[in-house]
């Protein structure tokens, strides 16, 4: 668990056991999960935006990691990931002083440092110098939260500002290189413009469930309505998965475009959370503040509203399932608790997984039909 690199003497470990290493490893993993659950309960409202930013970074890295002109957008995952991780650290450290759960937030802030070291150490082993640079940048951004709470509050802000200036320059350079390399491969006939057309088409198809959500949003009222509405949206994504395979046959049968199909919903859902979540303790970055301010205006806020109905229906569905399971468990002990509503962010993340599975089911059904 948490293996950084091979030092010739068995490696260096932060925790010398893993979840699969018997009872002790299981205990370590269980304690870690409890800490994360505790963090989610105590400061969940503060961490909504940082987690959403990290989800977007992951989606961009997956959606555009293909050989098309849109691959130039892949480097955007770097500043998003860096800002999401910075804001996690900034929020947690701020919460140590300004919320009643200070000690829990401080422990979580330190755990984030462990995660950075693990991730950075792995990248150092796999990517050499670029991994070392990544680790150094992440450590600086993590430590900046500590600087911000010192006698000079502006010190941490300056560190974040200048570090992200470097990150933005690097992102622009990488995006330009990706685009130039793609166009060069097209000229050399090692790549095709058809891949770009296919990716753009898949992105456009990803707006269909949002439009359907706006049209059929009236179905989502109540518990039964949430179930019916989510099933309808999942069916639409399954149909899109099948359609993507059928269309893909005309474009050289590319890999599954599931991430591209989900990106519009993820983007709209992110805007929904951005205009409603607590942004008080986000890392201070002028470009991020400008973007958040812009999202409150139309047409962006309207775009976010398109996802709101789906997010609320997912929350209703998963809350219904959770309360049903809990009631069955508590019935064993002849007791009960009031129905609980799960956090929207958790249900949004679970919903993305469900919709991804729906797309894969649609692709699989198309393959089976074609074989027959």
C-alpha positions as CSV (number, residue, x, y, z in Angstrom):
1,X,0.0,0.0,0.0
2,X,1.3,3.5,-0.9
3,X,4.4,2.2,-2.6
4,X,6.5,5.1,-3.8
5,X,9.5,3.7,-5.6
6,X,11.9,0.8,-5.6
7,X,15.0,1.8,-3.6
8,X,16.8,-1.6,-4.0
9,X,16.0,-2.7,-0.5
10,X,12.3,-3.6,-0.8
11,X,10.9,-0.1,-1.5
12,X,9.7,2.7,0.8
13,X,6.2,2.6,2.2
14,X,4.1,5.2,4.0
15,X,1.9,2.4,5.5
16,X,3.7,-1.0,5.4
17,X,0.6,-3.0,4.8
18,X,-2.2,-3.1,2.2
19,X,-5.9,-3.9,2.4
20,X,-5.2,-7.4,1.0
21,X,-2.4,-8.1,3.6
22,X,-4.6,-10.0,6.1
23,X,-6.3,-8.7,9.2
24,X,-3.9,-5.8,9.9
25,X,-4.1,-4.5,6.3
26,X,-7.9,-4.7,6.5
27,X,-7.9,-2.7,9.8
28,X,-5.7,0.0,8.2
29,X,-8.0,0.3,5.2
30,X,-11.1,0.4,7.5
31,X,-9.7,3.2,9.6
32,X,-8.8,5.2,6.5
33,X,-12.4,4.7,5.2
34,X,-13.8,5.9,8.5
35,X,-11.7,9.0,8.4
36,X,-12.9,9.8,4.9
37,X,-16.5,9.2,5.9
38,X,-16.0,11.4,8.9
39,X,-14.6,14.1,6.8
40,X,-17.5,13.9,4.4
41,X,-20.0,14.3,7.2
42,X,-18.2,17.2,9.0
43,X,-17.1,19.4,6.1
44,X,-19.1,18.1,3.1
45,X,-20.7,21.5,2.3
46,X,-17.3,23.1,2.1
47,X,-15.8,20.4,-0.2
48,X,-18.5,20.2,-2.8
49,X,-16.8,22.6,-5.3
50,X,-13.3,21.2,-4.9
51,X,-14.6,17.7,-5.5
52,X,-16.6,18.8,-8.5
53,X,-13.5,20.4,-10.0
54,X,-11.5,17.2,-9.5
55,X,-14.3,15.3,-11.2
56,X,-14.2,17.6,-14.2
57,X,-10.4,17.2,-14.4
58,X,-10.8,13.4,-14.4
59,X,-13.5,13.7,-17.1
60,X,-11.4,15.9,-19.4
61,X,-8.4,13.5,-19.0
62,X,-10.6,10.6,-20.1
63,X,-12.9,12.3,-22.7
64,X,-10.2,13.9,-24.9
65,X,-7.5,11.3,-24.5
66,X,-8.1,10.3,-28.1
67,X,-6.4,11.1,-31.4
68,X,-8.6,14.0,-32.6
69,X,-8.3,17.7,-32.7
70,X,-10.2,17.8,-29.3
71,X,-7.1,16.2,-27.8
72,X,-5.8,19.7,-27.5
73,X,-8.3,20.1,-24.6
74,X,-6.8,17.3,-22.6
75,X,-4.1,19.5,-21.0
76,X,-6.9,21.5,-19.4
77,X,-7.2,18.7,-16.9
78,X,-3.9,19.8,-15.4
79,X,-4.9,23.3,-14.1
80,X,-8.3,21.9,-13.1
81,X,-6.8,19.0,-11.1
82,X,-4.2,21.4,-9.5
83,X,-6.9,23.9,-8.5
84,X,-9.2,21.2,-7.2
85,X,-6.5,19.7,-5.1
86,X,-5.3,23.1,-3.9
87,X,-8.8,24.0,-2.9
88,X,-9.2,20.8,-1.0
89,X,-6.1,21.7,1.0
90,X,-7.1,25.3,1.4
91,X,-10.7,24.5,2.5
92,X,-9.6,21.9,5.0
93,X,-6.9,24.1,6.6
94,X,-9.4,27.1,6.7
95,X,-11.9,24.8,8.4
96,X,-9.5,24.1,11.2
97,X,-9.8,27.7,12.3
98,X,-13.3,28.7,11.2
99,X,-15.5,25.6,11.9
100,X,-16.3,23.5,14.9
101,X,-14.6,20.5,13.3
102,X,-11.1,21.9,13.4
103,X,-9.2,18.8,14.5
104,X,-11.0,16.6,11.9
105,X,-10.1,19.0,9.2
106,X,-6.5,19.2,10.3
107,X,-6.2,15.4,10.2
108,X,-7.8,15.4,6.7
109,X,-5.4,18.1,5.5
110,X,-2.5,16.0,6.6
111,X,-4.0,13.0,4.9
112,X,-4.2,15.0,1.7
113,X,-0.4,15.5,2.0
114,X,0.0,11.8,2.2
115,X,-2.1,11.3,-0.9
116,X,0.0,13.9,-2.8
117,X,3.2,12.2,-1.8
118,X,1.9,8.8,-2.9
119,X,0.6,10.1,-6.2
120,X,3.7,12.2,-6.8
121,X,6.1,9.4,-5.8
122,X,4.4,7.0,-8.3
123,X,4.7,9.6,-11.0
124,X,8.3,10.1,-10.2
125,X,8.9,6.4,-10.6
126,X,7.0,6.3,-13.9
127,X,7.7,9.6,-15.6
128,X,11.1,10.7,-14.2
129,X,11.7,14.5,-14.3
130,X,8.1,15.4,-15.2
131,X,7.0,13.4,-12.2
132,X,9.4,15.3,-9.9
133,X,8.1,18.6,-11.2
134,X,4.5,17.5,-10.7
135,X,5.3,16.4,-7.1
136,X,7.1,19.7,-6.3
137,X,4.2,21.8,-7.7
138,X,1.6,19.8,-5.7
139,X,3.6,20.1,-2.5
140,X,4.0,23.9,-2.9
141,X,0.2,24.3,-3.5
142,X,-0.6,22.1,-0.5
143,X,1.7,24.1,1.7
144,X,0.3,27.4,0.5
145,X,-2.8,26.9,2.6
146,X,-0.6,26.9,5.7
147,X,1.0,30.1,4.6
148,X,-2.4,31.8,4.1
149,X,-3.2,31.4,7.8
150,X,0.0,33.1,9.0
151,X,0.5,36.7,10.0
152,X,0.6,37.7,6.3
153,X,-2.6,36.4,4.7
154,X,-1.5,37.4,1.3
155,X,1.6,35.2,1.2
156,X,-0.4,32.0,0.3
157,X,-2.3,33.9,-2.3
158,X,0.9,35.0,-4.0
159,X,2.2,31.5,-4.0
160,X,-1.0,30.2,-5.6
161,X,-1.1,33.1,-8.1
162,X,2.4,32.6,-9.5
163,X,2.3,28.8,-9.4
164,X,-0.8,28.8,-11.5
165,X,0.7,31.3,-13.9
166,X,3.4,28.7,-14.6
167,X,0.7,26.0,-14.8
168,X,-1.4,28.0,-17.3
169,X,1.6,28.7,-19.5
170,X,2.6,25.0,-19.5
171,X,-1.1,24.0,-20.3
172,X,-1.2,26.4,-23.3
173,X,2.1,25.0,-24.6
174,X,0.9,21.4,-24.2
175,X,-2.4,22.2,-25.9
176,X,-0.6,23.8,-28.8
177,X,1.8,20.8,-29.1
178,X,-1.2,18.4,-29.1
179,X,-3.0,20.2,-31.8
180,X,0.1,20.6,-34.0
181,X,1.0,16.9,-33.6
182,X,-2.6,15.9,-34.5
183,X,-2.6,18.1,-37.7
184,X,0.9,16.8,-38.6
185,X,-0.4,13.2,-38.3
186,X,-3.4,14.1,-40.5
187,X,-1.0,15.5,-43.1
188,X,1.1,12.4,-42.9
189,X,-2.1,10.3,-43.0
190,X,-1.4,8.7,-39.7
191,X,-4.6,10.2,-38.4
192,X,-7.9,11.2,-39.8
193,X,-10.2,14.2,-39.5
194,X,-13.1,11.8,-39.2
195,X,-12.0,11.1,-35.6
196,X,-12.6,14.8,-34.8
197,X,-16.0,14.7,-36.5
198,X,-17.0,11.6,-34.5
199,X,-15.9,13.1,-31.2
200,X,-17.8,16.4,-31.9
201,X,-20.9,14.3,-32.8
202,X,-20.7,12.3,-29.6
203,X,-20.4,15.5,-27.6
204,X,-23.5,16.8,-29.3
205,X,-25.4,13.6,-28.6
206,X,-24.5,14.0,-25.0
207,X,-26.9,17.0,-24.8
208,X,-29.9,14.8,-25.7
209,X,-30.5,13.5,-22.1
210,X,-30.3,17.1,-20.8
211,X,-33.0,18.2,-23.3
212,X,-35.1,15.2,-22.4
213,X,-34.6,16.1,-18.7
214,X,-36.1,19.5,-19.4
215,X,-39.0,18.0,-21.4
216,X,-39.9,15.2,-19.0
217,X,-38.8,16.9,-15.8
218,X,-42.5,16.9,-14.6
219,X,-42.3,13.1,-14.1
220,X,-39.6,13.4,-11.4
221,X,-41.9,14.4,-8.5
222,X,-42.0,12.1,-5.5
223,X,-40.3,8.8,-4.9
224,X,-42.0,6.8,-7.7
225,X,-41.4,9.7,-10.1
226,X,-37.7,9.8,-9.3
227,X,-37.4,6.1,-10.1
228,X,-39.3,6.4,-13.4
229,X,-37.4,9.5,-14.4
230,X,-34.0,8.0,-13.7
231,X,-34.9,4.8,-15.6
232,X,-36.0,7.0,-18.6
233,X,-32.7,8.9,-18.6
234,X,-30.7,5.7,-18.2
235,X,-32.6,4.2,-21.1
236,X,-31.7,7.3,-23.2
237,X,-28.0,6.9,-22.4
238,X,-28.2,3.2,-23.3
239,X,-29.7,4.1,-26.6
240,X,-26.9,6.6,-27.1
241,X,-24.4,3.9,-26.3
242,X,-25.9,1.7,-29.0
243,X,-26.1,4.6,-31.5
244,X,-22.4,5.5,-30.8
245,X,-21.4,1.9,-31.8
246,X,-23.6,2.1,-35.0
247,X,-22.2,5.5,-35.9
248,X,-18.7,4.4,-35.0
249,X,-18.7,1.8,-37.7
250,X,-18.8,4.6,-40.2
251,X,-15.8,6.3,-38.5
252,X,-13.3,3.5,-38.2
253,X,-14.9,1.8,-35.1
254,X,-13.3,4.0,-32.4
255,X,-13.1,3.2,-28.7
256,X,-16.1,3.7,-26.5
257,X,-17.1,7.4,-26.3
258,X,-18.8,7.0,-22.9
259,X,-16.8,9.8,-21.3
260,X,-17.7,12.2,-24.2
261,X,-21.4,11.3,-24.0
262,X,-21.4,12.0,-20.2
263,X,-19.4,15.2,-20.4
264,X,-22.3,17.6,-21.1
265,X,-24.2,16.2,-18.1
266,X,-21.1,16.4,-15.9
267,X,-20.5,20.0,-17.1
268,X,-24.1,21.1,-16.5
269,X,-24.2,19.3,-13.1
270,X,-21.0,21.1,-12.2
271,X,-22.5,24.5,-13.0
272,X,-25.5,23.5,-10.9
273,X,-23.3,22.8,-7.9
274,X,-21.0,25.8,-8.6
275,X,-23.9,28.3,-8.3
276,X,-25.3,26.7,-5.1
277,X,-22.3,25.4,-3.2
278,X,-20.2,27.3,-0.6
279,X,-17.2,28.9,-2.3
280,X,-16.0,30.7,0.8
281,X,-12.8,28.8,1.4
282,X,-11.7,28.1,-2.2
283,X,-8.1,28.8,-3.0
284,X,-7.8,32.5,-4.0
285,X,-7.3,32.6,-7.8
286,X,-8.6,35.5,-9.9
287,X,-9.3,33.4,-12.9
288,X,-11.3,30.9,-10.9
289,X,-13.2,33.7,-9.1
290,X,-14.0,35.2,-12.5
291,X,-15.3,31.9,-13.9
292,X,-17.5,31.2,-10.8
293,X,-18.9,34.7,-11.1
294,X,-19.7,34.1,-14.8
295,X,-21.5,30.8,-14.1
296,X,-24.1,32.7,-12.1
297,X,-25.2,34.5,-15.3
298,X,-27.1,33.3,-18.3
299,X,-26.7,31.3,-20.4
300,X,-24.5,29.3,-18.1
301,X,-26.9,29.2,-15.1
302,X,-29.6,28.0,-17.5
303,X,-27.3,25.2,-18.7
304,X,-26.8,24.2,-15.1
305,X,-30.5,24.2,-14.5
306,X,-30.9,21.6,-17.2
307,X,-29.0,19.1,-15.0
308,X,-30.7,20.1,-11.8
309,X,-33.8,17.9,-12.4
310,X,-31.7,14.9,-13.2
311,X,-29.5,15.4,-10.1
312,X,-32.5,15.8,-7.9
313,X,-34.1,12.6,-9.3
314,X,-30.9,10.7,-8.7
315,X,-30.8,12.0,-5.1
316,X,-34.4,10.9,-4.6
317,X,-33.7,7.4,-6.1
318,X,-30.5,6.7,-4.1
319,X,-32.0,8.1,-0.9
320,X,-35.0,5.8,-1.4
321,X,-32.7,2.8,-1.8
322,X,-30.5,3.8,1.2
323,X,-33.5,4.2,3.5
324,X,-35.0,0.9,2.3
325,X,-31.8,-1.0,3.0
326,X,-31.4,0.7,6.4
327,X,-35.0,-0.1,7.4
328,X,-34.4,-3.7,6.6
329,X,-31.2,-3.8,8.7
330,X,-32.8,-1.9,11.7
331,X,-35.9,-4.1,11.6
332,X,-33.6,-6.9,12.9
333,X,-33.1,-4.9,16.1
334,X,-36.8,-3.8,16.3
335,X,-35.9,-0.2,15.8
336,X,-36.1,2.5,13.1
337,X,-34.8,6.0,12.2
338,X,-36.4,8.8,10.2
339,X,-35.8,8.8,6.4
340,X,-32.5,10.4,5.5
341,X,-31.7,12.4,2.4
342,X,-28.3,11.6,0.9
343,X,-26.0,14.5,-0.2
344,X,-26.6,15.6,-3.8
345,X,-22.9,15.4,-4.6
346,X,-22.7,11.8,-3.6
347,X,-25.8,10.9,-5.6
348,X,-24.4,12.9,-8.6
349,X,-21.2,10.8,-8.5
350,X,-23.1,7.5,-8.1
351,X,-25.4,8.6,-10.9
352,X,-22.5,9.1,-13.3
353,X,-21.4,5.5,-12.6
354,X,-25.0,4.3,-13.3
355,X,-25.2,6.2,-16.5
356,X,-21.8,5.0,-17.6
357,X,-23.0,1.5,-17.0
358,X,-26.1,2.2,-19.1
359,X,-24.0,3.4,-22.0
360,X,-21.9,0.2,-21.8
361,X,-25.1,-1.9,-21.7
362,X,-26.3,-0.1,-24.8
363,X,-23.0,-0.8,-26.6
364,X,-23.1,-4.4,-25.6
365,X,-26.7,-4.9,-26.8
366,X,-25.8,-3.4,-30.1
367,X,-22.8,-5.8,-30.5
368,X,-25.1,-8.8,-29.6
369,X,-27.7,-7.7,-32.1
370,X,-25.1,-7.3,-34.9
371,X,-23.7,-10.8,-34.2
372,X,-27.1,-12.3,-34.7
